[in-house]
Amino acid sequence: MEALQDPDKTASEQLAAVLRDRLAEEYGTGTEIVALVRLSGGASRETWSFDAVMPDGTRRPLILKRDPMDRQVDKQFEGVPGGRLAVDRWTEGRLLQLAGEAGAPVPTVPFFLAKDRRTTQGFFSHRMEGEALGRRILREDAYAVARPKLAFQVGHAAARFHGIARDLLPPMRGLPAAGELQHYRTIMDSFHQPHAGFEYGFRWLQERLELAGERYTLNHGDFRNGNILVNGDGLCGVLDWESAHLGNPNSDLGWMCVRSWRYGYHDKVVGGFGDVSELLDGYEAGGGGRIDPAEIYFWQVFGTLRWGILCMILGFTHIDGEQRSIEYAAIGRRAAETEYDLLQLLE
C-alpha cells in the first residue's frame, strides 16, 4: 500500500526550495532554511516562520507572508472596503515599508517574493518578538506594565501611518463614509434577512454622516487588539495590513473601540486596555491633530455594524456552499451578538 503524503510536509518541502533560491539572491549561495513552520492564521494568506542561515553562519529570523497556492476569493468580499484580501501581498509589504518610514512600529520588510510557477506573490519581514493574542495581552502578568500604555501608543502609531502622503501610497481602493455605508447596506439587503438592530444602526449612521469627518487617507482596515504586537514595555508592532484601504482614518480608531476586541474587559473601551481619551492623546502626540470624541463614537458605531455585516457575509458564504468552513459558520453566528452590542451602544 502506498503511504499517504502529509500535505503540510509536502508544502514545506516545496516552499523550502523556493526560499533557498530567493534568499541566495539576497544572502548568498548556500543560505540554508531551518525551522520552517506555517503559523496559524486566516485563510486569506499563508504566514511562514523560519530562520535563514547565511554562508558565514549568521542567522536571520524571518517571516514570509504570501497568498495561498489554492487561493479562493469570497465573492461577497469583492469591493468591500477593509474586507479580506483588500490588497495584494506586494501592496501590503510596501505599506509596511512606508509605515516604518513614517515612524510607526511595524516589522521591517527587506525584500519581496515574485509570483512564478512554483509560488504565489509574497513579502519577507524580520520576525519580531512579542505577543499578538488579544486575550493574553489583557490577562497575563507579563504585560501588566504594558497595558496602561497601550491606548496612547496605538493612537500615536495610527497618527504616524495615517499621515503618510497620498501620493506615496501604492494604488488602493476605497470609499468615502457615505459610499461605504451604502455598500454595506447593499450587501445586507442581498441576504434577504432583515435584522432590526442593524436597520436601526444604518438609520442612525445615515442621519449623522456629518460626524464622519472629511479626511480621506490610508486606513489599516483591521486595527484592533489581535493585530498588534506587544512586549513587556508596550506596543512593538502593528501587524496584518491585508485589509488596508483608502477611507476616513477615524474608522481605524473607532474599530479599535468595537466591543468584540475587548475579550471580556468591557470597561476599557479601547481594545480592553484603555480609554478613548488616552487613545486621542496619543493620536495628537503622534501628529494626527485633536479628534472630537463624537467622531470616534460615530466610527465605533459604524465599526460595530460593519463587523456584524462581515459576520453575516462569512455565515452565508458557508450556508450557501460557496466555501464550507466551520470557522465561517461559527463567526456567522456572532452577527446576533454584534447586533446586541450595537443596540447597547445606541441605547
QUICOR-V806057 format. One record per helix or strand. SS is the DSSP state (@ for helix, = for strand). FROM is the first residue (numbers start at 1). TO is the last residue. If there is no record, write none. Layout:
SS & FROM & TO
SS & FROM & TO
//
This chain:
@ & 7 & 27
= & 32 & 38
= & 46 & 53
= & 59 & 66
@ & 75 & 77
@ & 89 & 101
= & 111 & 113
= & 116 & 116
= & 119 & 119
= & 122 & 126
= & 131 & 131
@ & 134 & 139
@ & 141 & 162
@ & 166 & 168
= & 174 & 174
@ & 177 & 190
@ & 196 & 206
@ & 209 & 212
= & 217 & 219
= & 228 & 231
= & 234 & 238
= & 245 & 247
@ & 250 & 256
@ & 259 & 261
= & 270 & 270
= & 274 & 274
@ & 276 & 285
@ & 293 & 319
@ & 326 & 332
@ & 334 & 346
//
